[in-house]
Amino acid sequence: MKKFFLLLLLSSADIFCFSQTYNGGGGAIPDGGPEATFTINVNGLSPSSLDSTFGVESVCINVYHHYVSDLNIRLEAPDGTLVDLSIGNGGSGNNYTNTCFSGNATNSIVNGNPPYSSTYKPQSPLGFVNNGQASNGLWKLRILDTSTPDVGYVINWRIVFGTNPAIATPFTSSDLPIVFINTHGQTILDEPKITADMGIIYNGPGVRNYVTDPYNNYNNKIGIEFRGSTSQGFPQKPYGIETRDAFGDQLDTALLGMPKEHDWILYPPYNDKSLVRNVLTYDLSRRMGHYAARTKFCELVVNGNYQGIYVLMEKLKRDDHRINISNLDSNDIFGDDLTGGYIIKIDKLTGSGGAGWNSNYLAATHPNNQSIYYQYEYPDPSEILVQQEAYIQSYVDSFEYALTNISLADSVNGYRHFADVNSFIDFFLLNELSKNVDGYRLSTYLFKNKDSKGGKLKAGPVWDFNIAYKNANYCGANVTSGWAYDFGAVCGTDPNQIPFWWEKFMQDPYFTSELKCRWLALRASLLNTSFLNTYIDSIVSLTTEARVRHYDTWPILGVYVWPNPNPIPSTYAGEITALKNYLNARINWLDIAMPGVCALAQKESGQSNDEFSVFPNPVLDKMTMRFYAASTSPFQLRMYSAQGQLLLEDAMEAKRIGYQNVEINLSNTSIVSGIYELRMDSKDSHFSKKICIQK
């Protein structure tokens, strides 16, 4: 009887602990690429298919390499299914030593620290390969070294099959649009773009999207590459996308309701755990009356691997629906045609870009006599003509010369002759509201249209706020007081400093008066703390469901991700509370610190628009009128349609002599989108203004 019982136990062990291990060899990992492949030919394995009862249990590797964050490590199954084991993890640490990836591990490789010498959950669910495919065949370990000069090699690796397989919870549907990208086995690179297929499922607002639905928003070729600088080092990668037709030509396409174009970005909010900082800032800028990139939350699947929440957004470029400036071509080399449009930027020198010129003036803080380097963005550095280079360089130099050598009060020959002051004010306010540690010195765009179309240098569009709003732990970015434009005072040795203009602007009573008036108007509307909190909540609600999958894939809540400041909230709700608390404290400081006296704004330009202005224009739902009252006489406000029909009438009194700011809320009126005329009349003043309403 005892003998029979022992045999029964041994049989049970064979049933429940059966596993087979297949070993593979190693070799060199090419420094900086191309991708290396190490194979195991699995044969004789039974059962012959992989599923939730028998399949891959773990993959173990021994890899020698310094600076392991250079490595992208993937497993490829015989049917081509790819699983991301570890993508860009480990910082400057070394080696994977007896490192195993298992779906049953407690800790994710994302949260591990090198040298890795334990068992981790891989970056993508290992269970993806246990999908009913044949168990026998060629299995591949694919490793790409994304950067030089650290060399390394694979010592050996193995796959363990058994009756305790990794299981992946299938991604079946979402309340967000779903984007699928298939590279057909190709490796995505920093550059150039590779050709791939992209499909987007979006069934409309409030309608659920299933992975089995047809691709109904986009189904065609794309060019795809990694983009960004620091962000490329994160496990969740940023992508540049070019929509293409079947022949590989650029294909202008309206993605997720945004205007047609062919250049797009899939932005991963990896180190912004609130997920909202860029989306919030770009929308605030649009509501203030400026172009900023349109955005749509989505969920991304690349080569069958779920990648989490992304933001599909417009790439900044010259376009009628983006930075709407005149086209420049090879014929535009003299006269008004030469004067625009141009886009330039202040940024790190990365990739194949960087063509531009050095300012003739030192930066605000100038270690080693540093000046600002301006890069050509449009026309493209490979296409801009010598005459066009000379023109935009001369224009910017004239602007900087005027700031340095001509009275700030001179509205005819001074800097205001060259710069659109309102755009610089709003650019300043958004960077200061967020205390953007990169503000003014990185990802900073400027553009200029033809002289016949306004022609002044404008600041913007705003870009890249993922480490703003107290999401950086250096250079005073996590302190709610102090000016972002005074970056040099806290980080004077940083090689990327800020143009001297902002210090000069803040010395100009006209600029600071306009700044103060604009701040007060925005504080009464768009930058009202209650409005901001409610608006943040509305953005947060868009990702409620998808966040569960996102943070299961990227378990980083409560974990330091560069450059998160302490204390690091342990929950998503904590991240949102921290963001709101920062905004409240920052706005309180700005209310006190904002320079200028609004009532003393000067009417120096001689333009009637200085006496009566409306912002934002176009108007979404609320607008603020700013006008100069020469007395306290009553004013009559009237709004007329393009056909002259009186639609709105109201009476008001000026509370004091000087500039008045009056907010009008159109959200509860029957007024629809269109062009209208606003008139303000008193016994001694008569103003009128065309406005565009977009409801």
C-alpha positions as a printed Julia matrix, in Angstrom:
695×3 Matrix{Float64}:
   0.0     0.0     0.0
   2.83    2.4     0.84
   4.55    1.52   -2.43
   1.39    2.33   -4.4
   0.98    5.68   -2.6
   4.58    6.65   -3.4
   4.06    5.84   -7.05
   0.91    7.96   -7.04
   2.84   10.95   -5.63
   5.54   10.58   -8.24
   2.94   10.43  -11.0
   1.28   13.58   -9.65
   4.63   15.36   -9.63
   5.14   14.44  -13.26
   1.73   15.83  -14.12
   1.93   19.11  -12.25
   5.65   19.93  -12.32
   6.55   18.71  -15.81
   8.92   21.13  -17.48
  11.53   21.08  -20.21
  14.43   23.44  -20.63
  16.07   24.38  -23.93
  19.44   26.12  -23.87
  20.92   28.56  -26.32
  24.38   29.96  -26.89
  25.64   33.5   -26.97
  27.84   35.9   -28.85
  28.69   39.56  -29.33
  26.12   42.36  -29.23
  27.12   44.9   -31.92
  27.86   48.26  -30.31
  25.18   50.75  -31.33
  23.45   48.15  -33.53
  22.4    46.42  -35.68
  20.23   44.05  -33.71
  21.76   40.71  -32.74
  19.74   37.48  -32.81
  20.44   34.36  -30.74
  18.41   31.25  -31.52
  17.16   28.07  -29.92
  15.7    25.38  -32.17
  13.01   23.71  -30.08
  12.05   20.22  -31.28
  10.52   17.14  -29.76
   8.53   19.19  -27.28
   5.18   17.74  -26.32
   2.44   18.88  -26.31
   2.96   20.45  -29.7
   1.04   23.68  -29.02
   1.21   26.36  -26.35
  -1.74   27.57  -24.31
  -2.85   28.3   -20.76
  -2.22   24.68  -19.66
   1.21   24.18  -21.18
   3.57   26.8   -22.5
   6.51   29.08  -21.82
   7.09   29.45  -18.09
  10.22   31.58  -18.14
  13.09   32.93  -20.2
  16.49   33.33  -18.51
  19.51   35.25  -19.78
  23.13   35.91  -18.91
  24.27   39.13  -20.56
  27.46   41.06  -19.94
  27.08   44.74  -20.77
  27.94   48.08  -19.2
  25.17   50.68  -19.19
  22.35   48.19  -19.67
  19.76   50.87  -20.45
  21.27   50.85  -23.95
  19.73   47.4   -24.48
  16.34   46.49  -25.92
  15.79   42.77  -25.24
  12.95   40.83  -26.88
  11.78   37.25  -27.3
  10.42   36.18  -30.69
   8.3    33.03  -30.96
   8.28   30.8   -34.05
   5.07   32.45  -35.3
   6.65   35.9   -35.07
   5.0    37.0   -31.83
   7.3    39.47  -30.05
   7.49   39.97  -26.3
   9.41   42.9   -24.82
  11.5    41.41  -22.01
  13.37   44.58  -21.04
  13.47   47.83  -23.01
  15.93   50.51  -21.93
  15.94   49.64  -18.23
  18.74   49.91  -15.7
  20.32   53.31  -16.3
  24.11   53.16  -16.11
  24.13   49.81  -14.29
  25.74   46.62  -15.56
  24.74   43.1   -16.58
  21.91   40.6   -16.51
  23.23   37.72  -14.38
  21.01   34.61  -14.17
  18.1    36.96  -14.85
  14.8    35.21  -15.44
  11.58   36.64  -16.86
   8.4    34.98  -15.6
   4.75   35.89  -15.71
   4.44   34.72  -12.11
   7.13   37.03  -10.71
   6.2    39.61   -8.11
   8.44   42.48   -9.24
   8.57   44.03  -12.7
  11.87   44.51  -14.51
  10.81   48.18  -14.77
  11.26   48.51  -11.01
  14.41   46.39  -10.71
  17.97   47.59  -10.26
  21.06   46.27  -12.03
  22.94   44.06  -11.88
  19.75   42.1   -12.47
  20.09   38.71  -10.76
  16.59   37.62   -9.85
  13.23   36.77  -11.41
  11.11   39.58  -12.84
   7.95   40.17  -14.76
   8.97   41.14  -18.28
   7.96   44.44  -19.76
   5.24   42.83  -21.88
   3.23   39.8   -20.73
   5.2    36.63  -21.47
   1.88   34.85  -21.91
   1.48   36.49  -25.32
   3.49   33.6   -26.8
   1.19   30.98  -25.25
  -1.38   31.74  -27.89
  -2.12   28.35  -29.45
   0.92   28.42  -31.72
   3.21   25.46  -32.35
   5.66   24.87  -29.54
   8.4    23.49  -31.79
  10.34   25.77  -34.04
  12.94   28.53  -34.0
  12.84   30.79  -30.93
  14.9    33.97  -30.97
  16.41   36.28  -28.37
  16.73   39.67  -30.07
  18.97   42.33  -28.52
  19.58   45.8   -29.87
  22.3    48.04  -28.44
  20.83   51.48  -29.06
  23.92   53.55  -28.29
  27.7    53.57  -28.23
  30.39   53.17  -26.8
  29.58   50.36  -24.34
  30.14   46.86  -25.7
  28.79   43.56  -24.45
  27.82   40.0   -25.27
  25.33   37.26  -24.48
  26.89   34.47  -22.43
  23.92   32.09  -22.77
  20.16   31.93  -22.46
  17.37   29.38  -22.0
  13.63   28.85  -22.32
  11.64   26.8   -19.82
   8.37   25.16  -20.97
   5.97   23.58  -18.49
   2.52   23.16  -17.02
   2.65   26.47  -15.13
   2.78   28.77  -18.14
   2.74   32.53  -18.18
  -0.76   33.81  -18.81
  -1.61   37.17  -20.33
  -4.89   38.9   -19.66
  -6.05   39.63  -23.17
  -6.56   43.23  -24.26
  -9.98   43.02  -25.86
 -11.53   46.5   -25.88
 -11.22   50.1   -24.74
 -13.23   53.28  -24.33
 -10.27   55.04  -25.98
  -9.23   54.76  -29.63
  -6.91   51.79  -30.21
  -3.81   52.18  -32.42
  -2.12   49.08  -33.86
   1.34   49.17  -35.45
   2.96   46.19  -37.18
   6.59   46.48  -38.27
   6.64   42.95  -39.73
   9.73   42.0   -37.77
  11.67   45.2   -38.45
  13.33   47.06  -35.59
  12.23   50.67  -35.04
  15.24   53.01  -35.03
  15.97   56.58  -34.03
  16.29   57.35  -37.72
  15.54   56.78  -40.5
  11.86   55.87  -40.47
  11.01   52.29  -41.38
   7.86   51.36  -43.3
   5.16   49.69  -41.23
   1.4    49.23  -41.14
  -0.92   51.17  -38.83
  -4.57   50.65  -38.09
  -6.79   52.73  -35.8
 -10.09   51.58  -34.34
 -12.36   54.43  -33.26
 -16.11   53.99  -33.32
 -16.93   57.5   -32.15
 -17.59   59.29  -28.85
 -19.13   57.07  -26.21
 -18.92   53.93  -28.39
 -16.71   51.04  -27.26
 -13.78   49.99  -29.41
 -13.03   46.25  -29.73
  -9.72   44.86  -30.98
 -11.72   42.65  -33.35
 -13.39   45.67  -34.98
 -12.17   46.71  -38.43
  -9.64   49.52  -38.72
 -12.05   52.34  -39.42
 -10.12   55.53  -38.67
  -6.89   54.64  -40.45
  -5.67   51.51  -42.28
  -2.56   52.1   -44.34
   1.21   52.38  -44.39
   3.27   54.62  -42.1
   6.87   55.6   -41.64
   7.86   55.24  -38.0
  10.93   56.11  -35.92
  11.82   56.87  -32.33
  11.79   60.57  -31.52
  12.74   62.83  -28.66
  15.96   63.18  -26.71
  15.81   62.23  -23.02
  12.45   60.51  -23.52
  14.01   57.87  -25.77
  15.75   56.5   -22.71
  12.46   55.53  -21.06
  11.01   52.04  -21.5
   7.83   53.44  -23.03
   9.1    54.89  -26.29
   8.02   58.03  -28.17
   7.36   57.65  -31.89
   7.34   59.94  -34.88
   4.75   58.86  -37.46
   4.34   59.75  -41.12
   1.11   58.54  -42.72
   1.77   57.05  -46.16
  -0.11   55.41  -49.0
   0.5    51.92  -50.38
   3.3    53.3   -52.59
   5.16   54.86  -49.66
   4.24   58.45  -50.49
   3.1    60.95  -47.84
  -0.64   60.74  -47.27
  -2.43   63.64  -45.58
  -4.97   62.05  -43.25
  -7.44   63.29  -40.63
  -6.63   61.11  -37.6
  -9.15   60.95  -34.73
 -10.93   64.09  -35.88
  -7.84   66.27  -36.17
  -7.21   68.21  -39.41
  -5.49   66.4   -42.27
  -1.71   66.16  -42.25
   0.92   63.45  -42.59
   3.28   64.2   -39.66
   2.17   62.95  -36.23
   3.57   62.05  -32.84
   2.71   59.23  -30.46
   3.77   60.67  -27.12
   4.08   58.4   -24.05
   3.45   60.27  -20.77
   5.84   57.9   -18.96
   7.52   60.23  -16.47
   4.4    62.38  -16.12
   2.37   59.98  -14.01
  -0.59   62.37  -13.97
  -0.72   61.79  -17.76
  -2.16   65.31  -18.22
   0.6    67.94  -18.2
   1.1    68.33  -21.96
  -2.58   67.91  -22.8
  -3.53   70.53  -20.19
  -0.94   73.09  -21.32
  -1.65   72.81  -25.02
  -5.37   73.21  -24.43
  -4.83   76.23  -22.17
  -2.76   77.83  -24.93
  -5.48   77.21  -27.52
  -8.08   78.69  -25.18
  -5.85   81.74  -24.83
  -6.12   82.24  -28.59
  -2.96   80.58  -29.93
  -2.28   77.49  -31.98
  -1.0    74.52  -29.97
  -0.81   70.87  -30.93
  -4.15   69.07  -30.82
  -4.16   65.88  -28.77
  -6.11   62.63  -28.4
  -5.6    59.92  -25.78
  -5.35   56.4   -27.2
  -4.02   52.96  -26.34
  -1.18   51.54  -28.41
  -0.29   48.0   -29.5
   3.03   47.48  -31.31
   3.71   44.1   -32.93
   1.07   42.51  -30.74
   2.48   43.99  -27.51
   0.28   46.33  -25.49
   2.19   49.57  -24.81
  -0.21   51.52  -22.59
  -1.71   54.99  -22.86
  -0.29   57.3   -25.5
  -1.25   60.75  -26.72
  -1.61   61.07  -30.48
  -0.7    64.65  -31.26
   0.16   66.99  -34.08
   3.81   67.57  -34.89
   4.65   71.28  -34.91
   5.1    72.41  -38.49
   4.01   74.96  -41.06
   0.5    74.11  -42.19
  -2.79   75.93  -42.69
  -4.18   74.06  -39.66
  -1.03   74.18  -37.52
   1.5    77.03  -37.57
  -0.37   79.01  -40.18
   2.31   81.04  -41.89
   3.15   81.55  -45.53
   4.93   78.89  -47.52
   8.53   79.61  -48.54
  10.02   78.07  -51.66
  13.01   78.56  -53.95
  11.41   81.58  -55.63
  10.97   83.54  -52.39
  14.27   85.4   -52.25
  13.32   89.09  -52.34
  10.63   91.59  -51.4
   7.67   90.67  -49.25
   7.97   87.0   -50.29
  11.31   86.76  -48.49
   9.9    88.01  -45.19
   7.98   84.86  -44.22
   7.17   82.42  -43.05
   9.89   81.1   -40.79
   9.98   78.79  -37.78
  13.06   78.65  -35.58
  13.7    76.96  -32.26
  15.98   76.94  -29.24
  16.73   73.36  -28.25
  19.33   70.67  -27.69
  21.36   69.66  -30.71
  20.22   66.12  -31.49
  20.05   63.81  -34.46
  20.83   65.16  -37.9
  19.39   68.6   -37.1
  21.1    71.57  -35.6
  21.68   73.83  -38.6
  21.34   77.44  -37.49
  23.32   80.32  -36.07
  24.58   81.87  -32.85
  23.08   85.07  -31.51
  25.32   88.13  -31.47
  24.3    88.66  -27.84
  25.13   86.74  -24.69
  22.53   84.65  -22.9
  20.99   86.0   -19.69
  23.54   83.92  -17.8
  26.55   83.12  -19.95
  29.09   80.59  -18.71
  32.03   80.62  -21.12
  30.5    83.64  -22.91
  27.59   81.55  -24.1
  25.09   82.91  -26.6
  21.83   81.38  -27.76
  21.94   79.05  -30.75
  18.91   79.32  -33.06
  18.01   76.3   -35.19
  16.16   76.39  -38.5
  12.91   74.47  -38.29
  11.11   75.85  -41.35
  12.21   75.93  -44.06
  13.98   72.63  -43.41
  17.73   73.06  -42.89
  18.32   71.01  -46.05
  16.1    73.33  -48.11
  16.51   76.83  -46.71
  18.23   79.2   -49.13
  21.16   81.48  -48.36
  18.99   84.57  -48.84
  16.37   83.16  -46.44
  19.01   82.3   -43.83
  20.39   85.83  -44.07
  16.93   87.39  -43.72
  15.74   85.55  -40.61
  19.13   85.93  -38.93
  19.07   89.66  -39.62
  15.5    90.0   -38.34
  16.22   88.24  -35.05
  19.42   90.26  -34.7
  17.45   93.48  -35.24
  14.99   92.43  -32.54
  17.83   91.72  -30.11
  19.68   94.91  -31.09
  16.56   96.96  -30.38
  16.19   95.34  -26.95
  19.79   96.12  -26.15
  20.37   99.52  -27.72
  17.05  101.32  -28.22
  14.79  102.67  -25.5
  12.23  100.13  -24.33
   9.64  102.9   -24.46
  10.24  103.48  -28.18
   7.28  101.78  -29.86
   8.38  102.84  -33.35
  11.99  101.69  -33.48
  12.21   99.59  -30.32
  11.66   95.88  -29.82
   7.89   96.19  -30.24
   8.49   97.0   -33.9
   9.83   93.45  -34.29
   7.99   91.35  -31.66
   4.35   90.47  -31.13
   4.16   91.43  -27.46
   0.92   89.55  -26.73
   2.39   86.24  -27.89
   5.46   86.72  -25.69
   3.24   87.57  -22.71
   1.11   84.44  -23.04
   4.19   82.29  -23.65
   5.7    83.77  -20.48
   2.57   83.14  -18.41
   2.28   79.46  -19.36
   5.95   78.8   -18.66
   5.73   80.62  -15.33
   2.42   79.05  -14.33
   4.05   75.64  -14.77
   7.51   76.82  -13.64
   8.82   74.88  -16.61
  12.45   73.95  -15.93
  12.98   73.63  -19.7
  11.09   76.83  -20.4
  12.6    79.49  -22.67
  15.77   77.43  -23.25
  14.67   74.04  -24.67
  11.78   73.04  -26.93
  11.2    76.77  -27.48
   9.68   77.77  -30.81
   9.41   81.15  -32.53
   7.82   81.96  -35.87
   7.38   84.87  -38.26
   4.89   85.39  -41.07
   5.28   87.67  -44.07
   5.35   91.39  -43.37
   2.13   91.73  -45.39
   0.46   89.29  -42.95
   1.51   90.84  -39.67
   5.14   89.91  -39.94
   6.26   90.26  -36.32
   8.22   87.61  -34.44
   5.89   85.49  -32.29
   6.69   83.23  -29.35
   5.35   79.68  -29.52
   3.73   77.32  -30.01
   4.28   76.0   -26.49
   5.84   72.53  -26.4
   7.0    69.82  -24.02
   5.68   70.37  -20.48
   5.94   66.79  -19.19
   8.44   67.73  -16.45
   6.83   71.08  -15.65
   4.3    71.72  -12.84
   6.69   70.51  -10.11
   7.69   67.3   -11.87
  11.46   67.85  -11.82
  13.88   67.62   -8.91
  16.61   69.99  -10.11
  17.32   73.67  -10.66
  14.58   74.79   -8.28
  11.79   73.28  -10.39
  10.15   71.7    -7.35
   9.87   75.02   -5.47
   6.63   76.91   -6.03
   8.23   80.35   -5.64
  10.74   82.04   -7.92
  10.78   82.82  -11.63
  11.45   80.18  -14.28
  12.96   82.87  -16.52
  15.6    83.45  -13.82
  16.98   79.96  -14.46
  20.58   81.16  -14.47
  20.32   82.24  -10.84
  19.94   78.62   -9.71
  21.62   76.71  -12.55
  24.14   79.15  -13.94
  26.54   76.46  -15.18
  23.99   74.56  -17.26
  25.04   74.65  -20.94
  21.49   75.49  -22.06
  20.71   78.97  -20.8
  17.9    81.46  -21.44
  17.88   84.39  -23.9
  18.44   87.79  -22.31
  15.12   89.09  -23.7
  13.03   88.06  -20.72
  15.07   90.11  -18.28
  14.78   93.09  -20.62
  11.02   92.63  -21.0
  10.62   92.68  -17.24
  12.4    96.05  -17.12
   9.86   97.6   -19.51
   6.84   99.27  -17.81
   4.76   98.79  -20.96
   5.43   95.05  -21.06
   4.83   94.52  -17.34
   1.63   96.57  -17.44
   0.31   94.5   -20.32
   1.48   91.38  -18.5
  -0.38   92.37  -15.34
  -3.59   93.12  -17.23
  -3.43   89.81  -19.04
  -2.75   87.93  -15.79
  -5.7    89.56  -14.04
  -8.01   88.78  -16.94
  -6.92   85.14  -17.08
  -7.16   84.77  -13.31
 -10.79   85.8   -13.56
 -11.47   83.11  -16.16
  -9.16   80.46  -17.57
  -6.66   80.47  -14.7
  -9.24   80.57  -11.96
  -8.18   77.82   -9.53
 -11.63   76.24   -9.37
 -11.83   76.14  -13.16
  -8.37   74.57  -13.41
  -9.22   71.87  -10.87
 -12.46   71.05  -12.66
 -10.73   71.03  -16.01
  -7.97   68.71  -14.76
 -10.69   66.36  -13.46
 -12.29   66.34  -16.9
  -9.0    65.27  -18.51
  -8.41   62.66  -15.8
 -11.83   61.13  -16.47
 -10.82   60.31  -20.05
  -8.32   57.67  -18.93
 -10.11   56.14  -15.93
 -10.46   52.69  -17.47
  -7.26   52.63  -19.51
  -5.11   53.65  -16.52
  -5.63   50.21  -14.96
  -4.0    48.54  -17.97
  -1.41   51.28  -18.33
  -0.07   51.02  -14.78
  -0.27   47.23  -14.85
   2.06   47.39  -17.86
   4.19   50.17  -16.38
   4.06   49.65  -12.57
   5.75   52.93  -11.71
   3.3    54.6    -9.32
   5.28   55.37   -6.18
   8.54   54.59   -7.99
  11.17   57.19   -8.91
  11.31   57.92  -12.63
  13.69   60.67  -13.69
  13.29   63.46  -12.68
  10.35   63.01  -10.27
  10.81   65.05   -7.06
  10.18   63.72   -3.57
   7.79   62.9    -2.05
   6.59   60.57   -4.82
   2.85   59.87   -4.55
   2.07   56.16   -4.25
  -1.24   56.35   -6.11
  -2.64   57.99   -9.21
  -5.05   60.02   -7.07
  -2.02   61.24   -5.15
  -0.38   62.39   -8.4
  -3.44   64.49   -9.29
  -3.68   65.95   -5.78
   0.0    66.91   -5.93
  -0.55   68.63   -9.29
  -3.54   70.6    -7.99
  -1.71   71.56   -4.8
   1.21   72.83   -6.84
  -1.04   74.95   -9.07
  -2.78   76.48   -6.09
   0.51   77.41   -4.4
   2.11   78.62   -7.63
  -0.84   80.83   -8.57
  -0.88   82.33   -5.1
   2.78   83.24   -5.48
   2.27   84.67   -8.96
  -0.67   86.78   -7.76
   1.72   88.53   -5.39
   4.85   88.53   -7.52
   3.45   89.49  -10.93
   4.96   92.89  -11.78
   3.25   95.84  -13.42
   0.24   98.02  -12.7
  -2.59   97.3   -15.09
  -4.23  100.73  -14.75
  -1.04  102.45  -15.94
  -0.77  100.59  -19.25
   0.35  103.03  -21.89
  -1.28  103.61  -25.27
   2.02  104.1   -27.05
   1.63  102.17  -30.26
  -1.0   104.51  -31.72
  -3.24  101.55  -32.64
  -6.9   101.52  -31.64
  -6.5    97.85  -30.67
  -4.55   99.03  -27.59
  -7.72  100.74  -26.4
 -10.13   97.89  -27.08
  -9.12   94.23  -27.28
 -10.83   90.86  -26.89
  -9.14   87.64  -25.85
  -9.09   84.86  -26.57
 -10.04   85.47  -30.16
 -11.3    83.07  -31.55
 -13.71   82.77  -28.59
 -14.7    79.33  -27.27
 -17.22   80.06  -24.51
 -15.81   82.93  -22.47
 -14.1    86.13  -23.53
 -12.56   89.07  -21.78
 -12.88   92.58  -23.18
 -10.2    95.04  -22.27
 -10.79   98.72  -22.99
  -9.56  102.09  -21.85
 -12.1   104.26  -20.03
 -11.25  107.96  -20.12
 -14.02  108.65  -17.59
 -16.49  106.76  -15.4
 -19.35  107.37  -17.83
 -21.67  104.4   -18.51
 -20.82  102.11  -21.43
 -23.21  100.28  -23.71
 -22.11   96.88  -25.04
 -23.7    95.49  -28.2
 -22.97   92.43  -30.32
 -24.05   92.26  -33.97
 -24.15   89.4   -36.45
 -22.41   89.71  -39.82
 -25.83   90.7   -41.22
 -26.17   93.55  -38.7
 -28.69   91.85  -36.39
 -28.43   92.92  -32.74
 -27.84   89.75  -30.7
 -26.68   90.99  -27.32
 -26.99   94.26  -25.42
 -25.86   95.22  -21.95
 -25.05   98.35  -19.95
 -22.07   98.76  -17.63
 -20.14  101.39  -15.77
 -16.41  101.93  -15.62
 -15.32  101.52  -12.01
 -12.37  103.83  -12.49
 -10.51  105.78  -15.15
  -8.05  103.49  -16.93
  -8.13  100.0   -18.35
 -11.16   97.83  -17.65
 -11.39   94.02  -17.94
 -14.9    92.66  -18.47
 -15.65   88.95  -18.84
 -18.57   87.74  -20.94
 -19.8    84.13  -20.77
 -21.45   82.95  -23.99
 -21.9    79.3   -22.97
 -25.55   79.78  -22.0
 -26.53   81.87  -25.0
 -27.92   80.77  -28.36
 -25.06   82.46  -30.22
 -23.45   79.97  -32.63
 -20.05   79.83  -34.34
 -19.39   82.7   -36.7
 -17.96   86.2   -37.18
 -19.48   89.0   -35.08
 -18.92   92.66  -34.28
 -18.59   93.94  -30.72
 -19.28   97.63  -30.06
 -18.64   99.62  -26.89
 -20.06  103.14  -26.74
 -20.07  105.93  -24.15
 -20.43  109.7   -24.4
 -16.68  110.09  -24.96
 -15.54  106.71  -26.37
 -16.59  104.46  -29.25
 -14.91  101.09  -29.85
 -15.59   98.2   -32.22
 -13.94   94.83  -32.74
 -14.5    91.82  -35.01
 -14.51   88.52  -33.14
 -14.67   84.88  -34.22
 -16.75   82.52  -32.06
 -16.04   78.78  -32.14
 -18.54   76.88  -29.99
